[in-house]
Amino acid sequence: MVDITNEDVWQAIAEENFLVIGMVSGRGEARTAGVMHHVHDGVIWFTTNDREWKARHIAANPAVSVTVPIAKRVPFVPWVKIPAATITFQGVAETMPAADLPGDVRRALLHGLEVTDGGERGALIAIAVRPTGDFVTYGVGVSVLGMRDTEGARGRVPVAASVVA
């Protein structure tokens, strides 16, 4: 098992711009969605509109799972397909008006866009995911060749507050 710290994992999450969030609908059906995110003070943030199915599912059941894929490449031979490294964990999601986003999160996610009622898609909202339990990793902190050793490429570390701003 790879020797990795929760600070390493938080840093890896912050360096990526995409993750997959898993949720359960009000009817008990599993769903996933890809989102662009920002890390701030131990919370992973993203935005959506309040009429979108992501928002409705999370409002019905705030328990979520998250997978962060991390692309791996072989230098000088980018055509060689390498499985992505991954970070996965469970968490609790909370929705709030986008106007309530912390300042740096607002700048990172909205890039100066004005928050409006959103029209037919609904108002823009923020979703805050607080990780719980453990971060489970594969291929994080190991080389591409090291990923061939599936046991050695795995990691598990308790979630703790992010040191990444």
C-alpha positions in Angstrom: 0.0 0.0 0.0 1.3 3.4 -0.9 2.4 5.8 1.8 0.2 8.9 1.3 -1.1 11.6 3.6 -4.4 13.4 3.6 -2.5 16.6 2.7 -1.2 14.8 -0.4 -4.8 13.8 -1.3 -6.3 17.2 -0.7 -3.5 18.7 -2.9 -4.2 16.2 -5.7 -8.0 17.0 -5.6 -7.3 20.7 -5.7 -4.9 20.3 -8.7 -7.6 18.7 -10.8 -10.5 20.6 -12.3 -13.0 17.7 -12.8 -14.7 15.1 -10.6 -17.6 12.7 -10.8 -20.2 13.0 -8.1 -22.5 10.0 -7.4 -25.9 10.5 -5.8 -29.2 8.7 -5.3 -32.4 10.1 -6.6 -35.6 10.5 -4.5 -36.8 7.3 -6.1 -33.6 5.4 -5.0 -32.0 5.4 -8.4 -28.2 5.8 -8.7 -26.9 8.7 -10.8 -23.5 10.3 -11.5 -22.5 13.7 -13.0 -19.3 15.2 -13.9 -18.6 18.7 -12.4 -15.8 21.3 -12.3 -14.9 22.0 -8.7 -12.9 24.1 -6.2 -11.4 23.1 -2.9 -11.6 25.5 0.1 -11.2 24.8 3.8 -11.9 21.1 3.7 -14.9 21.5 1.4 -15.3 20.7 -2.2 -17.5 23.2 -4.0 -19.3 23.2 -7.4 -22.3 25.0 -8.9 -25.4 24.0 -10.8 -28.9 25.4 -11.3 -31.7 24.6 -8.8 -33.9 23.0 -11.4 -31.2 20.6 -12.6 -31.5 17.0 -11.6 -28.2 17.1 -9.7 -29.7 19.7 -7.3 -32.9 17.8 -6.9 -31.2 14.5 -6.2 -28.8 16.0 -3.6 -31.7 17.9 -1.9 -33.6 14.6 -1.6 -30.5 12.6 -0.4 -27.4 14.5 0.7 -25.2 11.4 0.9 -22.8 11.4 -2.1 -19.8 9.6 -3.4 -17.0 11.4 -5.3 -14.4 10.0 -7.7 -11.6 12.3 -8.9 -9.8 10.9 -12.0 -6.2 11.9 -12.5 -4.8 11.5 -16.0 -1.6 9.6 -16.2 0.8 9.8 -19.2 4.0 8.2 -20.4 6.4 11.0 -21.3 7.3 11.1 -25.0 4.7 8.4 -25.9 1.3 10.1 -25.1 -0.6 7.7 -27.4 0.0 4.8 -24.9 -3.2 4.5 -23.0 -2.7 4.5 -19.2 -5.6 4.1 -16.7 -6.3 7.2 -14.7 -5.2 7.4 -11.0 -8.3 7.9 -8.8 -9.3 9.3 -5.5 -12.7 8.2 -4.2 -14.6 9.0 -1.0 -18.0 9.5 0.5 -19.4 12.8 1.8 -22.4 14.9 2.7 -23.6 17.6 0.3 -25.3 20.8 1.1 -27.0 23.2 -1.3 -27.1 27.0 -0.8 -27.6 30.1 -2.9 -24.6 30.9 -5.1 -24.6 34.4 -3.6 -23.5 32.8 -0.3 -20.3 31.3 -1.8 -17.1 32.3 0.0 -15.2 35.0 -2.0 -12.4 33.0 -3.4 -14.7 30.1 -4.2 -17.0 32.5 -6.0 -14.1 33.9 -8.1 -12.8 30.4 -8.9 -16.1 28.9 -10.0 -17.9 31.9 -11.5 -15.0 33.8 -13.0 -16.9 37.1 -12.5 -20.2 35.9 -13.9 -23.2 37.7 -12.4 -25.6 35.5 -10.3 -29.1 35.7 -11.7 -32.4 33.8 -11.3 -31.2 31.5 -14.2 -34.3 31.6 -16.3 -35.9 28.3 -17.2 -33.0 26.3 -15.7 -33.5 27.9 -12.3 -31.3 29.9 -10.0 -27.6 29.2 -9.8 -26.8 27.4 -6.5 -23.7 26.2 -4.8 -23.1 22.7 -3.6 -20.7 22.1 -0.8 -19.4 18.5 -0.3 -17.8 17.6 3.0 -15.8 14.4 2.8 -16.3 11.8 5.5 -14.6 8.5 6.3 -11.4 7.7 4.3 -9.9 8.8 1.0 -9.3 5.7 -1.0 -6.7 6.1 -3.8 -5.3 4.2 -6.7 -2.1 5.4 -8.5 -1.8 8.6 -6.5 1.8 9.2 -5.4 3.1 6.4 -7.6 4.7 6.3 -11.0 3.0 4.9 -14.1 5.1 1.8 -13.8 4.3 1.6 -10.1 0.6 1.3 -11.0 1.2 -2.2 -12.4 1.5 -3.3 -8.7 -2.2 -3.0 -7.8 -1.6 -3.6 -4.1 1.3 -1.2 -4.0 -0.6 1.5 -5.9 -3.5 1.5 -3.5 -3.8 4.0 -0.6 -6.2 4.8 2.2 -6.0 7.7 4.5 -8.6 9.2 6.9 -10.2 12.4 5.8 -9.1 15.5 7.7 -9.5 19.2 7.1 -7.9 20.5 3.9 -4.7 22.5 4.2 -5.3 23.7 0.6 -6.9 27.1 0.2 
